[in-house]
Amino acid sequence: MLTGLSASTEDEFILQAFTRAQVFRPSCAILVLVGLIGGQCAIGQIIKGLKHGKLATRLINWDVASDWETPLSEVREKLGILPLID
């Protein structure tokens, strides 16, 4: 929800790209490659996920509980997250 992505297969690969940009997880890169090779996601969307992940505040340091009642748009602004859907 935070990134604006759904639970679709393509969006899950884009989320892996976002996550890879946030933290060093080789498994994320491998999953993105599998999606690209299998034609389950587009390179443009993967690049967008990587860019957005790099621009956003590191979510691993975010205190989720402190923003539980905060509107989603405000949380996105606070964390520098632009929705990844067009």
GIURZI-V285068 format. One record per residue. RES is the residue in one small letter. PHI is phi in radians with two decimals (999 if undefined). PSI is psi in whole degrees, -180 to 180 (NA if undefined). Layout:
# GIURZI-V285068
{{RES PHI PSI} {RES PHI PSI}}
This chain:
# GIURZI-V285068
{{m 999 -40} {l -1.05 -39} {t -1.53 -10} {g 1.48 4} {l -1.50 155} {s -1.70 -172} {a -1.63 17} {s -1.20 160} {t -1.02 -49} {e -1.05 -45} {d -1.14 -33} {e -1.13 -37} {f -1.19 -39} {i -1.12 -40} {l -1.11 -35} {q -1.12 -38} {a -1.14 -44} {f -1.01 -47} {t -1.11 -40} {r -1.07 -36} {a -1.26 -25} {q -1.43 -43} {v -2.39 153} {f -1.42 100} {r -2.30 103} {p -0.97 -33} {s -1.07 -34} {c -1.12 -45} {a -1.10 -41} {i -1.12 -44} {l -1.10 -40} {v -1.09 -44} {l -1.07 -41} {v -1.05 -44} {g -1.12 -41} {l -1.17 -47} {i -1.10 -39} {g -1.42 1} {g 1.21 22} {q -1.61 -4} {c -2.68 160} {a -1.77 144} {i -1.04 -38} {g -1.07 -41} {q -1.22 -36} {i -1.15 -44} {i -1.07 -41} {k -1.08 -43} {g -1.06 -43} {l -1.11 -46} {k -1.08 -46} {h -1.14 -37} {g -1.13 -37} {k -1.26 -34} {l -1.31 -29} {a -1.31 153} {t -1.04 145} {r -1.10 116} {l -1.21 -21} {i -1.11 -24} {n -1.65 -2} {w -1.40 131} {d -1.53 93} {v -0.99 -43} {a -1.04 -32} {s -1.21 -19} {d -1.97 14} {w -0.99 -38} {e -1.68 -2} {t -1.38 135} {p -0.99 144} {l -0.95 -42} {s -1.07 -37} {e -1.24 -38} {v -1.14 -45} {r -1.01 -44} {e -1.11 -44} {k -1.04 -39} {l -1.62 -4} {g 1.24 33} {i -1.80 121} {l -1.67 136} {p -0.97 139} {l -1.54 -2} {i -1.56 150} {d -1.46 NA}}
